[in-house]
Amino acid sequence: MKIIWSLVLLILIAFLFFFTSKSGQLRSKETFWPSRFMVKGDIPYDSRNTKQRLDLYLQVRWSGEPNYFQIDKSPKPTLIQIHGGGWISGDKADVVNWLMPYVKRGWNVVNLNYRIGDHTAPDAVEDVACAIKWSIEHAKTYNLNTQKIVLSGFSSGAHLALIIGLLDRERWPGPCRAGDELRIKAIINWFGISDIERLENFLAAHGRPNYPLRWIGEKNHVGVVGKQFSPIHHVNGQSPAIFTVHGDRDSVVPYEQATALHRVLDRNGVRNQLRTVAGGNHGGFSEAQYREAFMKIFGFLREIGVD
């Protein structure tokens, strides 16, 4: 654990240096210092399964001795960040660098782990629901703005963000249900999975590592799980706004997963934007492409009244 947090600290320092440099495209008018936020790590969010934990990145203000810093109580938009790994691997520590642009802009962030591994579907969906429910229940304590929630994920994490954001809350699996106080304003979909069955068929046909099948466990269950938990089947006119970043040469989650989703979003009148990364594979973008993607994301969020 100490090694993981040391690596996290190094990543934070590197990102803070870049985004406050003269070349940083995401600089705010105000200089960004580490003293403007605090991290509360490894908080259990489900009493039934305390191994599943989340980290909070919170905006703070200097309050003087003896408490030094206190959570900033002015309204802050809140990002809920979900790591990838094909539902069978990955950790919240892997995506700290992805959430720092939001922290720098004054957001609060919830960064969560969930159950992973072979034959675990749909445990991850249930865990994300429980993490969101916990965030709503503790919103006043940590100043999480329940009216400006944005979900973000990468690959399978993007699938989890999409399916939780698109499913009716009464259909969230497991015991966790968020109430009317939750407003998911947008979903940031980084090369995510929108159609599980189509993806499994593609990977099987091309002899590629078949992580959806490993997650589900049985070939004859793929259709059932796909129908129930594929975001593309749950889009409607009330769906939150969706911004997608996807490389057109992605062979892990094919680009067609993005284009198919956005055709359905358009048909249902859902506000959306697809940012195609020319020549990009599964997250293998250049620094300039990542920078441009984040700039477009924050522009999109401003347009819908979040950032």
Secondary structure in CASP SS format (residue, H / E / C, confidence):
PFRMAT SS
TARGET T0000
AUTHOR 0000-0000-0000
METHOD secondary structure of the structure
MODEL  1
M C 1.00
K H 1.00
I H 1.00
I H 1.00
W H 1.00
S H 1.00
L H 1.00
V H 1.00
L H 1.00
L H 1.00
I H 1.00
L H 1.00
I H 1.00
A H 1.00
F H 1.00
L H 1.00
F H 1.00
F H 1.00
F H 1.00
T C 1.00
S C 1.00
K C 1.00
S C 1.00
G C 1.00
Q C 1.00
L C 1.00
R C 1.00
S C 1.00
K C 1.00
E C 1.00
T C 1.00
F C 1.00
W C 1.00
P H 1.00
S H 1.00
R H 1.00
F E 1.00
M E 1.00
V E 1.00
K E 1.00
G E 1.00
D E 1.00
I E 1.00
P E 1.00
Y C 1.00
D C 1.00
S C 1.00
R C 1.00
N C 1.00
T C 1.00
K C 1.00
Q C 1.00
R E 1.00
L E 1.00
D E 1.00
L E 1.00
Y E 1.00
L E 1.00
Q E 1.00
V E 1.00
R E 1.00
W E 1.00
S E 1.00
G E 1.00
E C 1.00
P C 1.00
N C 1.00
Y E 1.00
F E 1.00
Q E 1.00
I E 1.00
D C 1.00
K C 1.00
S C 1.00
P C 1.00
K C 1.00
P C 1.00
T E 1.00
L E 1.00
I E 1.00
Q E 1.00
I E 1.00
H C 1.00
G C 1.00
G C 1.00
G C 1.00
W C 1.00
I C 1.00
S C 1.00
G C 1.00
D C 1.00
K H 1.00
A H 1.00
D H 1.00
V H 1.00
V H 1.00
N H 1.00
W H 1.00
L H 1.00
M H 1.00
P H 1.00
Y H 1.00
V H 1.00
K H 1.00
R C 1.00
G C 1.00
W C 1.00
N E 1.00
V E 1.00
V E 1.00
N E 1.00
L E 1.00
N C 1.00
Y C 1.00
R C 1.00
I C 1.00
G C 1.00
D C 1.00
H C 1.00
T C 1.00
A C 1.00
P C 1.00
D H 1.00
A H 1.00
V H 1.00
E H 1.00
D H 1.00
V H 1.00
A H 1.00
C H 1.00
A H 1.00
I H 1.00
K H 1.00
W H 1.00
S H 1.00
I H 1.00
E H 1.00
H C 1.00
A H 1.00
K H 1.00
T H 1.00
Y H 1.00
N C 1.00
L C 1.00
N C 1.00
T C 1.00
Q C 1.00
K C 1.00
I E 1.00
V E 1.00
L E 1.00
S E 1.00
G E 1.00
F E 1.00
S C 1.00
S H 1.00
G H 1.00
A H 1.00
H H 1.00
L H 1.00
A H 1.00
L H 1.00
I H 1.00
I H 1.00
G H 1.00
L H 1.00
L C 1.00
D C 1.00
R H 1.00
E H 1.00
R H 1.00
W C 1.00
P C 1.00
G C 1.00
P C 1.00
C C 1.00
R C 1.00
A C 1.00
G C 1.00
D C 1.00
E C 1.00
L C 1.00
R C 1.00
I E 1.00
K E 1.00
A E 1.00
I E 1.00
I E 1.00
N E 1.00
W E 1.00
F C 1.00
G C 1.00
I C 1.00
S C 1.00
D C 1.00
I H 1.00
E H 1.00
R H 1.00
L H 1.00
E H 1.00
N H 1.00
F H 1.00
L H 1.00
A H 1.00
A H 1.00
H C 1.00
G C 1.00
R C 1.00
P C 1.00
N C 1.00
Y H 1.00
P H 1.00
L H 1.00
R H 1.00
W H 1.00
I H 1.00
G C 1.00
E C 1.00
K H 1.00
N H 1.00
H H 1.00
V H 1.00
G H 1.00
V H 1.00
V H 1.00
G H 1.00
K H 1.00
Q H 1.00
F H 1.00
S C 1.00
P H 1.00
I H 1.00
H H 1.00
H C 1.00
V C 1.00
N C 1.00
G C 1.00
Q C 1.00
S C 1.00
P C 1.00
A E 1.00
I E 1.00
F E 1.00
T E 1.00
V E 1.00
H E 1.00
G E 1.00
D C 1.00
R C 1.00
D C 1.00
S C 1.00
V C 1.00
V C 1.00
P C 1.00
Y C 1.00
E H 1.00
Q H 1.00
A H 1.00
T H 1.00
A H 1.00
L H 1.00
H H 1.00
R H 1.00
V H 1.00
L H 1.00
D H 1.00
R H 1.00
N C 1.00
G C 1.00
V C 1.00
R C 1.00
N E 1.00
Q E 1.00
L E 1.00
R E 1.00
T E 1.00
V E 1.00
A C 1.00
G C 1.00
G C 1.00
N C 1.00
H C 1.00
G C 1.00
G C 1.00
F C 1.00
S C 1.00
E H 1.00
A H 1.00
Q H 1.00
Y H 1.00
R H 1.00
E H 1.00
A H 1.00
F H 1.00
M H 1.00
K H 1.00
I H 1.00
F H 1.00
G H 1.00
F H 1.00
L H 1.00
R H 1.00
E H 1.00
I C 1.00
G C 1.00
V C 1.00
D C 1.00
END
